[in-house]
Amino acid sequence: MLGKLSHGQAVWLMVGNAAMWSIAGVVTRQLHSAQSFEITFWRSVFTVLSLLVLLPMAQGRQVFKDMRLGGASLWLSGACWAVMFTAFMLALTMTTVANVLITMALGPFFTAMVARVVLGHRIDARTAWAIALAALGIAWMFGAEVATQGWLGFVVALCVPMAAAINWTVVQRAQVRGLSVDLAPGVLIGAVLSSLVTLPMSFPLQAQASDVAWLALLGLVQLAIPCLLSVACAKVLQAPEVSLLALLEVVFGIFLAWIGAGEAPSSSVMLGGMLVLLALSAHQGMAWRDRNRAIGVP
């Protein structure tokens, strides 16, 4: 579906991916009758339908055969995607878009900690300081918002970066063992699992036709397309570049919810979010610099 990308093309494509990922919050605020688990169900269903068309276009029909031979790592990755899909949409119904997106941005730090436990990866001083600063930002947000928003939305939102951390660690562990886990089929498995799990809890189905149309848009544009495009970008960009560009989802998402749904972030969210984004940006920027130096790029 995509030829070999240049570095510049991959960068701009990742910017576009972040913009597509960021529409979930503002679209969710346009729904009228769909609630909680039903929202997740319909988005996951349309993600499945979209990927059944797009995956063969991107990787050929052998992708489905490869899924059957993917082994436990692929299915564990799919389970992690299912948790991410479900928890993300549920969290959006429990707390503000800004709270969810900024909490999700902790993914790289959770990944570092899980990789330390499972794979024995060392957490360097730079990462430790960044984790501490990001934790301070989240604590500031949580302490100020829990009185008005409640704590449950934060807890559900935290499931997203935690599942993402396990997902990336599963992939890394498989690679260490000489196996290859393709994240794109894992997304399809996750969407199928999310659909099956949330369907019983979605009855009675109450979504209006307009709600279903909005959720179909999310399944195709907010998940299926950017997930496949990000796989292509990851083949060209360095990991710190991908992580840094993906942070634009937080900025875009908060802005869209503000102008599209009137959901202005509070001062505590702005301050706490700035600390999280500062920690992430500084950490990824230094990692990018160090990696370039290691390979001799000025």
C-alpha positions in Angstrom: 0.0 0.0 0.0 2.9 2.3 0.8 6.3 2.3 -0.9 9.5 3.1 0.8 9.1 6.4 2.7 11.7 9.1 2.9 12.5 10.4 6.4 10.6 13.6 5.8 7.6 11.8 4.4 7.6 9.5 7.5 7.7 12.5 9.8 4.8 14.2 8.2 2.9 11.0 8.1 3.3 10.6 11.8 2.0 14.1 12.3 -1.1 13.1 10.3 -1.4 9.9 12.4 -1.3 11.9 15.6 -4.1 14.2 14.2 -6.2 11.1 13.3 -5.7 9.5 16.7 -6.6 12.8 18.4 -10.2 12.9 17.1 -11.6 10.3 19.5 -12.4 12.7 22.3 -14.2 15.4 20.3 -16.1 12.7 18.3 -17.2 10.9 21.5 -18.7 14.2 22.7 -20.9 14.3 19.7 -22.7 11.1 20.6 -26.3 11.3 21.7 -27.6 7.9 22.9 -24.7 5.4 22.8 -23.2 4.8 26.3 -20.1 3.3 27.9 -19.5 -0.3 26.6 -21.7 0.2 23.5 -19.4 3.0 22.4 -16.4 0.7 22.6 -18.3 -2.1 20.9 -19.2 -0.2 17.8 -15.8 1.4 17.4 -14.1 -2.0 17.7 -16.5 -3.6 15.3 -15.8 -1.0 12.6 -12.1 -1.3 13.3 -12.4 -5.0 12.6 -14.3 -4.4 9.4 -11.8 -1.8 8.3 -8.7 -3.9 9.0 -10.2 -6.9 7.2 -10.1 -4.7 4.0 -6.9 -2.7 4.7 -4.6 -5.4 6.1 -4.6 -7.5 2.9 -4.1 -4.3 0.9 -1.1 -3.4 3.0 0.5 -6.9 3.5 -1.2 -9.3 1.1 -3.6 -12.1 1.9 -0.9 -14.1 3.5 -1.3 -11.9 6.6 -4.2 -14.0 7.8 -2.1 -17.2 7.5 0.7 -15.5 9.4 -1.8 -14.7 12.2 -2.6 -18.3 12.6 1.1 -19.1 13.0 1.8 -16.1 15.2 2.0 -18.0 18.4 1.4 -16.9 22.0 3.2 -13.6 21.6 0.9 -12.4 18.9 -2.2 -13.3 20.9 -0.9 -11.7 24.0 -0.2 -8.6 22.0 -3.8 -8.7 20.7 -5.1 -9.0 24.3 -3.1 -5.9 25.2 -4.6 -4.0 22.3 -8.1 -5.2 23.4 -7.5 -3.7 26.9 -6.2 -0.5 25.4 -9.2 -0.1 23.0 -11.7 -0.8 25.8 -10.2 1.2 28.6 -9.6 4.2 26.4 -13.2 4.6 25.3 -14.5 3.9 28.8 -12.2 6.5 30.3 -13.5 9.1 27.9 -17.0 8.5 29.2 -15.8 9.0 32.8 -13.4 11.9 32.8 -12.2 14.7 30.5 -10.4 14.2 27.2 -7.4 16.1 28.6 -7.1 13.8 31.6 -7.3 10.7 29.4 -4.7 11.8 26.9 -2.2 13.1 29.3 -2.5 9.9 31.4 -1.9 7.9 28.2 1.2 9.8 27.5 2.9 8.0 30.4 3.2 4.9 28.1 7.0 5.2 27.4 7.7 5.4 31.2 5.6 2.4 32.0 7.3 0.5 29.2 10.7 1.4 30.7 9.7 0.0 34.1 8.1 -3.2 32.8 11.1 -3.8 30.5 13.3 -3.4 33.6 11.4 -6.1 35.5 10.8 -8.5 32.6 13.8 -8.0 30.3 16.3 -6.7 32.8 16.7 -3.4 30.9 18.5 -0.8 33.0 16.7 2.5 33.7 19.3 5.2 33.3 19.4 8.4 35.4 17.8 10.4 32.5 14.8 8.1 32.4 14.5 8.0 36.2 14.4 11.8 36.4 11.9 12.0 33.5 9.6 9.4 35.2 9.8 11.4 38.5 8.8 14.6 36.8 6.0 13.0 34.8 4.7 11.4 38.0 4.7 14.8 39.7 2.6 16.1 36.8 0.1 13.3 37.1 -0.1 13.6 40.9 -0.8 17.3 40.5 -3.6 16.6 38.0 -5.0 13.7 40.1 -5.0 15.7 43.3 -6.8 18.7 41.8 -9.3 16.8 39.6 -10.4 13.9 41.8 -12.6 16.1 43.8 -14.7 17.1 40.7 -14.1 14.3 38.3 -13.7 11.3 40.6 -10.8 8.8 40.6 -12.3 6.0 38.5 -11.7 7.7 35.2 -8.0 8.1 36.0 -7.7 4.5 37.0 -9.4 3.2 33.8 -7.2 5.6 31.8 -4.1 4.2 33.4 -4.9 0.8 32.1 -4.1 2.1 28.6 -0.4 3.0 29.1 0.0 -0.1 31.3 -1.3 -2.4 28.6 0.8 -0.6 26.0 3.9 -1.2 28.2 3.2 -4.9 28.4 2.5 -5.0 24.7 5.8 -3.4 23.7 7.6 -5.6 26.2 6.0 -8.7 24.7 7.2 -7.6 21.2 10.7 -6.9 22.5 10.9 -10.2 24.3 9.8 -12.1 21.2 12.5 -10.3 19.1 15.2 -11.2 21.7 14.1 -14.8 21.2 14.4 -14.5 17.4 10.6 -14.3 16.8 8.8 -11.6 14.9 5.5 -10.1 16.2 3.7 -7.9 13.6 1.7 -5.3 15.5 -0.8 -4.7 12.7 -2.4 -8.2 12.9 -2.3 -7.8 16.7 -4.5 -4.7 16.3 -7.1 -6.8 14.4 -7.0 -9.5 17.1 -7.4 -6.8 19.8 -10.4 -5.2 18.0 -12.1 -8.7 17.7 -11.5 -9.4 21.4 -12.8 -6.0 22.4 -15.9 -6.4 20.3 -16.7 -9.9 21.8 -16.0 -8.8 25.4 -18.1 -5.6 25.2 -21.0 -6.9 23.2 -22.8 -8.6 26.2 -22.4 -5.4 28.3 -23.7 -3.2 25.5 -27.3 -4.5 25.5 -29.8 -3.1 25.0 -28.2 -1.3 22.0 -29.3 2.3 22.1 -27.1 4.0 19.5 -28.8 6.2 17.0 -27.8 6.0 13.4 -25.8 9.2 13.8 -23.9 7.7 16.7 -23.1 4.6 14.7 -21.8 6.8 11.8 -19.6 8.7 14.2 -18.2 5.4 15.7 -17.7 4.0 12.2 -15.5 7.1 11.5 -13.5 6.3 14.6 -13.0 2.7 13.7 -11.7 3.6 10.2 -10.0 7.0 10.6 -9.0 7.0 14.3 -7.7 3.4 14.6 -7.4 1.3 11.5 -5.7 3.8 9.1 -3.2 5.4 11.5 -2.3 2.1 13.1 -1.3 0.7 9.7 0.5 3.9 8.7 2.4 4.1 11.9 3.8 0.6 11.2 5.2 1.9 7.9 6.7 5.0 9.7 8.3 2.9 12.4 10.4 1.2 9.6 12.0 4.6 8.7 12.0 6.7 11.9 14.0 6.1 15.1 12.0 5.0 18.1 12.5 8.3 20.0 11.3 10.2 16.9 8.1 8.0 16.8 7.5 8.5 20.5 8.0 12.3 20.3 5.8 12.8 17.3 3.1 10.6 18.8 2.9 13.1 21.7 1.2 15.5 19.2 -1.9 13.4 19.8 -2.2 14.9 23.3 -1.9 18.5 22.0 -4.2 18.0 19.1 -6.8 16.0 21.2 -7.0 18.6 23.9 -7.3 21.4 21.4 -10.0 19.6 19.4 -12.0 18.9 22.5 -11.7 22.5 23.5 -12.9 24.0 20.2 -15.2 21.2 19.1 -16.9 20.3 22.3 -16.3 23.3 24.6 -14.2 21.1 27.0 -11.6 23.6 28.2 -8.9 22.1 30.3 -8.6 23.3 33.9 -5.5 25.1 35.2 -4.4 22.0 37.1 -4.6 19.8 33.9 -2.7 22.5 32.0 0.1 22.6 34.6 0.2 18.9 35.2 0.0 18.1 31.5 2.9 20.6 30.8 5.1 18.7 33.3 4.3 15.4 31.7 4.9 16.7 28.2 8.1 18.5 29.3 9.4 15.2 30.8 8.5 13.2 27.7 9.8 15.7 25.2 13.1 16.2 27.1 13.7 12.5 27.5 12.9 11.6 23.9 14.9 14.6 22.6 18.0 13.5 24.5 17.5 9.9 23.5 17.3 11.0 19.8 20.5 13.1 20.3 22.4 10.3 21.9 21.4 7.8 19.3 22.5 10.1 16.5 25.8 10.6 18.2 26.3 6.9 18.6 25.8 6.3 14.8 27.9 9.4 13.9 25.1 11.7 12.8 26.0 15.3 13.5 
